[in-house]
Amino acid sequence: MTTFTQEPHKLLVIPGPIEVTDEVLYANAHPSMSHMSADFVPVLGDCIRMTREVLFTTTGQPFIIAGSGTLGWDQVAANLVEAGESALVLNSGYFEVDEVYADLGTSVDLVEVEKALSSKKYKILTFTHVDTSTAVLSDAQAIAATVQRVSPDTLVVMDGVCSVASEEIRMDAWGIDIVLTASQKGLGTPPGLSILVASQKAIKVFEARKTPPTSYYASWKKWLPVMQAYERGSAAYFATPPVNLVYAFRTSLTQITKGPQSLEERFALHRKGSQRLRDAVAELGLKQLPTSPAVAANGMTAIYLPDGYAASDIVPRMLKRNVVVAGGLHKDVKDKYFRIGHMGVSVTDESRGDIDKIISALRESFADAAASKKA
Ligand SMILES: *Cc1c(COP(=O)(O)O)cnc(C)c1O
């Protein structure tokens, strides 16, 4: 392998895409390969096996498909819900559904969830593990336990786009039926892969459908034989996989599951990085959107601006210091806060000093903004 170093660039610390390692970027530059070739088959096969490891599942069925994270939602809607069936959505809306709301900065009240589940039969319950607009972390284990106790036939569907590989997720032990995610956040790969893992229970529910899946491209009838073939060691075709991205994904998964750090150490480094940033934020006198540390994500931080400040006072000043952060997203407070991502190599390779760079840029940007307001 050639020694490869990516060219100097601004530090990308938004809640995805994230910084990727030199090895991952180099793997993406693999010479063109046939997706049906004997050399490529084990590359996708390895991705399927290592994706299970990241989610602590031995029997879950991964689907690794060209698309963004959003394609995971299409897969859920097309394969698991039939006409007339209901979905209960915690936090954010998508289907024709009932919703249980959480106040800004908090996660849902499990008593409310239990009430909703007892009132009606739901085919699926969905929740977002880390809400990218607020940095609120839901208690996935407690939500799944509530469903199993009150409505055990309901499938537990988790949007883990902003949490997989930065937060602990134990799919088998916690009883989560679907985890859907994307390549460009905690999994440390360029954007372009939809990654979804379905429990065997979810696969059985899919196989028992009375009506066909309601999508062509997202149909598991098409993709399940393809995923099974590649895992067995033979090629199969429905639609061409993004071959180079699959090489990049395998390299990142290898670094995540077979590198010097265990997954537990990886999660601990995310907690450590976020704590350092939070301490610096508190020192600047700023507050976070999550109302308590217990519901705050470890792979991103959402920070309220002081009165009289807008995101446009800080985000461009960070950019001038070569640190790319994101503005607000939640409609209620959009211009009153900004967001910083700290997933993957930015926290797992402390020698890069990314957290230090973010903290110094934050201090300088606030000092600069304060000075220009006085002037
Ligand atoms: C980023 C994100 C998405 C959307 O993923 P895309 O890859 O942009 O389609 C969905 N849910 C959450 C929680 C996210 O953070």
The ligand as an ORCA input file, in Angstrom:
! r2SCAN-3c Opt
* xyz 0 1
  C     -28.022     12.603      9.351
  C     -29.242     11.997      9.899
  C     -30.257     11.497      9.078
  C     -30.218     11.637      7.584
  O     -29.228     10.867      7.007
  P     -28.870     11.101      5.477
  O     -27.668     10.232      5.274
  O     -28.588     12.559      5.321
  O     -30.021     10.672      4.666
  C     -31.342     10.903      9.656
  N     -31.439     10.777     10.992
  C     -30.487     11.236     11.814
  C     -30.644     11.080     13.289
  C     -29.352     11.861     11.298
  O     -28.411     12.341     12.122
*
